[in-house]
Amino acid sequence: MITTKDLTKVYRSRGREVTALHGVDLHVREGEVYGVVGTSGAGKSTLIRCVNLLERPSSGSVTVDGVELTALPGGERAGRELREARRRIGMVFQHFNLLSSRTVQQNVELPLEIIGLDRTQRRRKAAELLDLVGLGDRARSYPSQLSGGQKQRVGIARALAGDPKVLLSDEATSALDPETTRSILKLLRDLNQQLGLTVLLITHEMDVIKSVCDSAALMRGGRVVESGGLTGLLADPNSQLARELFPLGDFGSGHPGRTVLEITFQGDAPAQPFVSQLARTYQIDINILGAAVETIAGLMVGRMRVELPGSHQDNVVPIGYLREQGLQVDVLDVNGAAA
Ligand SMILES: Nc1ncnc2c1ncn2[C@@H]1O[C@H](COP(=O)(O)OP(=O)(O)OP(=O)(O)O)[C@@H](O)[C@H]1O
């Protein structure tokens, strides 16, 4: 649904050049919630602004819903085709960007006025959208009379006015408290499911990725350093995103002459029995160094670090047994890294 190829953005101001994006390839599938995470200055805002061409990339291409936006004419002012394509891309902002002199309903009607809908159609559509975001009873309020979460709901209703297939969210929950953040993320998830909306969001919070995203990309220094579906990333022992999403903590790394395993299980895989089954089957003492269970992307994921007597070679058969149970098993070296 959204593809960027070799996207590069160089800002030039007062003789200085900053390369904010270095050849970014991103692929967001239809109907998924995709999160881009990274620390400040990683290039997230630049990336999301390049996706709807609020910012013109220096090179590379952006395709949304089959239309290559970067191939459409438009310099300082967007041409008609680009404006049409943008209408199918909604955007929500960290600071809501509502007009304070307009009521909630008038804010939602604004993009409908630009499209040229008449008054009756605008009213009907705005009322539907406000109902959808749970603010049907606040149509006549002004933004200053609303809480942060309610303002963001108005921002979301406005973003949906052009019946977009794609919603871009630029740190939509960063200005909100944790409980309001949860309710806005739930709303985004509900809209994704009810309307089949594809959502691309940027955030600096791993919790946002964990609670709402199907896929994620990690950005650093203007580059995507890792990306993929969350379940796949969690099964990858070398994934840095997975470690940040699901930190195991410092459980220690065992003793020389013993083997440390990291066991990851997902969904319905039994959390406990495999350790006792393994101990019984092979008559070995198993030392549990640590364990954690979390719900990520709606899926229960667990990880356990255990220590077995003997070297890796001595434990080839028990390790094979665990893998036969459908468990992801990684043998850690003495420093705790996957061998
Ligand atoms: N308009 C601009 N002119 C010059 N440099 C810019 C401009 N916008 C962003 N930059 C620079 O580009 C780099 C990436 O910035 P960007 O805002 O995309 O990162 P970010 O990951 O969104 O960070 P943050 O979360 O702090 O907004 C930074 O070095 C920033 O200083």
The ligand as an ORCA input file, in Angstrom:
! r2SCAN-3c Opt
* xyz 0 1
  N      13.534     21.758      7.791
  C      14.737     21.283      8.130
  N      15.875     21.938      7.789
  C      17.085     21.444      8.117
  N      17.281     20.285      8.785
  C      16.187     19.601      9.166
  C      14.868     20.045      8.872
  N      13.981     19.137      9.368
  C      14.719     18.175      9.948
  N      16.038     18.439      9.838
  C      17.143     17.583     10.316
  O      16.983     16.297      9.761
  C      17.311     15.292     10.718
  C      16.105     14.356     10.923
  O      15.060     15.105     11.542
  P      13.601     14.514     11.800
  O      12.770     15.600     12.423
  O      13.114     13.878     10.563
  O      13.909     13.372     12.868
  P      12.933     12.647     13.908
  O      13.380     11.245     14.002
  O      11.529     12.877     13.505
  O      13.231     13.396     15.252
  P      12.203     14.031     16.315
  O      11.514     12.865     16.961
  O      13.074     14.798     17.249
  O      11.271     14.913     15.511
  C      17.747     16.018     11.973
  O      19.157     16.111     11.948
  C      17.123     17.387     11.813
  O      17.886     18.367     12.477
*
